[in-house]
Amino acid sequence: MGLQSVRSIVESYNGNLDINYDEERFSLVVLISDI
């Protein structure tokens, strides 16, 4: 499952996808306000 499909799923829920990464770590934060 690619990041693009994850992003489209999150956006379909009016959410926000925040991706932060550097050499040592990778974090993916999904904010969904409309549950």
VEXDREN-2710 file (C-alpha; in Angstrom, 1 decimal):
% VEXDREN-2710
k/r/px/py/pz
1/MET/0.0/0.0/0.0
2/GLY/1.6/3.2/-1.2
3/LEU/1.7/6.6/0.4
4/GLN/-0.5/8.0/-2.3
5/SER/-3.3/5.6/-1.6
6/VAL/-3.0/6.3/2.1
7/ARG/-3.2/10.0/1.4
8/SER/-6.3/9.7/-0.7
9/ILE/-8.0/7.6/2.0
10/VAL/-7.2/10.2/4.6
11/GLU/-8.3/13.0/2.5
12/SER/-11.6/11.2/1.8
13/TYR/-12.2/11.5/5.6
14/ASN/-11.3/15.2/5.6
15/GLY/-8.1/14.3/7.3
16/ASN/-4.6/15.6/7.1
17/LEU/-1.5/13.5/6.4
18/ASP/1.8/14.7/7.9
19/ILE/5.0/12.9/6.9
20/ASN/8.3/13.8/8.6
21/TYR/11.5/11.9/8.1
22/ASP/15.2/12.2/8.3
23/GLU/18.2/9.8/8.3
24/GLU/17.3/8.2/11.6
25/ARG/13.5/8.1/11.9
26/PHE/10.3/8.2/10.0
27/SER/7.0/9.4/11.4
28/LEU/3.6/9.5/9.8
29/VAL/0.9/11.4/11.5
30/VAL/-2.7/11.1/10.4
31/LEU/-5.2/13.7/11.7
32/ILE/-8.8/12.9/11.1
33/SER/-11.2/15.5/12.5
34/ASP/-14.5/14.1/11.2
35/ILE/-15.1/10.7/12.9
END
